[in-house]
Structure formats: C-alpha cells, structure tokens
Amino acid sequence: MRSSLFDQTNLELQSEQTFALQNPQLLRVHLGGDVLAVKGAMVAYQGQMRFDHEKAGSVAKLLKKAVTGEDISLMRVSGDGEVFFASEAGFVHLVELTGDGMSVNARNLLAFDSSIAWDIKRVQGAGMMSGGLFNTTLQGTGTVAIHTVGQPVILECAQQPTYVDVQACVGWSLGLTPQIVSSMNVRSMLRGGSGEAFQYAFHGPGFVIVQPSEWVPPPTTGGGGAGGGMLGNLFDG
C-alpha cells in the first residue's frame, strides 16, 4: 500500500520524553509516572493503561467546582505505554513550570504532571454581570500541556496596561492580578451588548496568553482564565 499518508511526519514519534508533540495538534505522553488529563481528551493509546476519575482532593475544592461550575473534570492516567491527547484540533503547547505557576482557562487545559498542584480561583472583581469568572491555577514543578484555538500571542504587561477579552484569554502568569473592566454603557446594554463588554485588565511584571478566537460563554456561571520563568514551545519566536 502506498500513500502520502504514510510519510514520516505522520508516523508515531519515537521519544522517551514524558510529554512531546506528535504534531502541532496532538500531544504524545510516554508514561513513566501518572499524569492528569482533562476527561475526553484521550484519542488513542498503546500498551496497558488505566484511566481513573481524579477526585477534587478536598471538600473545599469540591465545593468550588460545584459552586463555580468550572468545567475541569480530570482523570488520572497510569500504566505503561503511550497515550495521545487532543481537543478540537487545537494547537498544543508545552509549558515547563519550575516552581512557579500559571492560571489557565479550564477550556484550554489538556494535561499536566500529577505532581503539579491545582486549584480553582475566582478572578478578582468578577461579579454577576461578568458571569462570575473562575480559572484554574497550576503551580509547582513539571510540564503543563495547553491547547489554543489558532496560534496565540504572548503579551508582556509590565510596560503598559493590557486588556484582553475574557473569552479569548488562555492564561497568565501567577504574578499578575487581573481586574475586570467593562466597555458596556447603558445604551449598549439596551441594545443587547457588543459581545466584548468585559475584559481582563493586566498591568505589572508578567505575561498573558491570547488566542485568536473567543470561546462561546457557558450558559451558567463558570469560564476562567489562566498564568513566570517558564520554558516551552509556546514561547518560541
């Protein structure tokens, strides 16, 4: 059988690295220890694998998930072999945490080392009008895999104020504390709003990740955003 489908670029990557990009839209994880992944992100695996629901870990975190509606249902993947993750053909980026952390929109999260601590945080100033915005924080040492709709841009926030639509914001460095600002006035409210009524406002040492697409806001309260000293293909020039 002959076909360009069998070109080397489409054959399985041979690597002993735990996290590696099979291609720009597909993550390959070579298991040596457990990893946590978003439920529904597994597209294939080879070897002997076990997939278990990952509990919140504490009553407080469980309550946060229930109250906020933050859609981060995780599974613990263990075993011996390779497992492949993807989500809606999004572009996959690997971020190496080195004792620092980032805040991520749950809809952009794919997988991460099980040693990394995670929690659900409410964005400061996000009230009922902005949908009660929440996001997932990741902190520690290890690899985080995120995906973006399209190729993202990294904006530094130290030199000047930076404003990002809440549905286009992928994440930010934990050193930043975003505020919620509104471009909506009474007239736009009466006309149904512009769709860009609320933005995250950042100013200070750190970065924010923006994708060239906006998620459709969830019907109930939830959503999120996300965020130095990190290395990874995300920051390649």
N, C-alpha and C positions, 0 to 999 in steps of 0.2 A: 504494500500500500504506500502511495506517495501523496504528499500534500504539504503545502507551506505551513499547515497546522502543526507539523512535527518539527518545525525549526527549533534550534537550540534554545531560543528565547522563551519558548513555551514549555520546555521540559522542566521537570522538577529541579529546583535549586538544591545543590549539594553543599550543605553548610552545617557545621556543628554549633553555630551560634544559636542561642535560645530564640531570639527574635531576629527575623530577617525578612526583607521584602522579596517575595517571589516575583512580583512585578509591582508597578506603582499602585495597583488597586487590590492587591492580595497579600495578606500577611501570612508568613510561614513560621510556626513556632516548633522548635525541636525541644521536646520535653526532657528536662533533666530534673526539674522540680515542678511544683504546682504553679499554675498561672490562673488568674482570674480573668474572665471574659464576659462580655455582655451576652445575655441569652439571645439566641437566634443568629449570632454572628458566625457560628461554625458552618463552613460549607463543605469540608471534606477532612478526612483524617486517615492515617495509616498506622498500623500497629495496634497495641492494646491500650485503649483509653477508657477513662471513667469520667463522667460528667455529673457533678452533684450541685444541687442548689446551694448557693452561698448565703448563709443567714446574715442578717444585718450585724450581728455580733454583740449588740447591746440593746436593751429596751429603749434607750434614748434614741438610738439611730433608727430602730424600727418605727418608733413614733414619728420621727422626722419624715420617713418615707411615706407613711400613711397620711400625715397631715399635709405635706407639701405636694404630694403627687409626683415627686421627682422620679422619672422613669428610669431607674437604674437597677434592673434585675440582673444579678450576677450569677455566674456558675463557676465552680472550681473544676479545673481540668487537670487530671493527673494520669500518669501511666508512662508508657514507653513507646515513642514513635513521633510522628509529625502530625500537626493539626493546622488547618488553614482557616483563616478568618477573613471576612469581608462584610461590607454593609452598603448596599445600594450602589455598588461600583464606585464608592468614594475613594479619593486619593489617600493612601495610608502614609502616616508619618511617625517616625520613632523618636521619642524624647527620652534622654538619659537623665534621670534625677540623681543628683549627687549630694543627698542630704537636704536638698531644697524641695520646693513644691510648686504646684500649679493648680489652677482652678479651671475646670473643664465643663462645658455644656454636656450633660449626660448623653445627648443625641449624637455627639461627636466622639464619644469614648468607644474603644474597641476591645482592648485587653491590656493587662499590666501584670507585673511580677506580684506574686502573692505576699511578698514581704513589704510592699508599699501600703501605708495606712491610708484609708479613705474615709470621707465623711460627707455629709450633706450640709451646706451652709446657705443661709439666707443672704441675699445681696442687700447691703445696707441701703435703706431708703426705698426699697421696693415694696410698695403697698398694694392695696386692692386694685387701684387704677392701672398699675403696670403688670398685673397678673400675679403678684406675689412671687417674684423671681427667685429661684434657688439654683444652686450649682453644686458640682461635686469636686471636692478638694482631694488632691493626691499628694502625699508627702513621704519622703524617705529616700532610699537608695535602690535604684533598679530602673527598668525600662517601662515606659508607657507608650502604647500604640493608640493613636487617634486617627480619625478619618475626616476629610473635609469634602464638601461639595465644590469641586473645582480646585484650582491651585490657590492657596491662601497668600496673604501678605502679612508680614510681621511689622507692626508699628511700634516704634520706641516712643515712650510717653514722657521722658524726662524734660525735653526742651519746650514743649508746648502742650496745652490741653488737647486731648484726643477723644473724639466722640464716635461711638460705634453702635449701629442698630442692634438691639438686643437679640434679634433672630439671626443675625449674621455673625455674631461674636462666638468664636470657637472656644477661647480661653485666654487666661492671662497669668502672669507670674504672681505668686502669693504676696510679694512685697507691695503690690498695688491694692488700693482700696477704692473700688469704683463707686460712683454715685449714680443715682437715676435722675435723669433730666427729661423734660418733656418739651417737645416743639408744638404741642397741641394748644390751640387757643379756643375760645368759646365758639367762634364761627366754624372751625374745623370739626369740633365735637358735634355741632348741629348737623353738619353735612356728612357725618359718619367717619371722620378722621382720614388721615393721609396714608396710613399704613406704616409710617415711620414716626409715630408720635412719641415713642420712648427710646432713649439711647443710654448706654453706659458712658459715663464721663470719667476719664482717667487722666491723672497728672502726677508724675513722680517717677523715680527710677524703676524701670521695668518695661515689659512689652505686653502687647495684646495681639492675639491671632484673629484675623478676619477672613472669612471665606466669601467668595463672590456669589453668594446665594443666601436667601433667607429661608429659614425653616418656617413652616406653617405653624402659627401659635397653637398650642394644645387647647382643647375645649375647656379644660379645667385648670386650676392653678398649678403651676409647675414650670418647666423650662429650666434655664440656667445659663450659666456662662462659665468661663473657666480661667489658670496660671501659674532670680534667675540662676544663672550658672548651669544651663542645660545644653547638652550637645545632641545632635541628631540630624537626620536628613531634612528635617523641617526647616533648618536654618541655612541650608545650602544656598549660595548665591546664584 
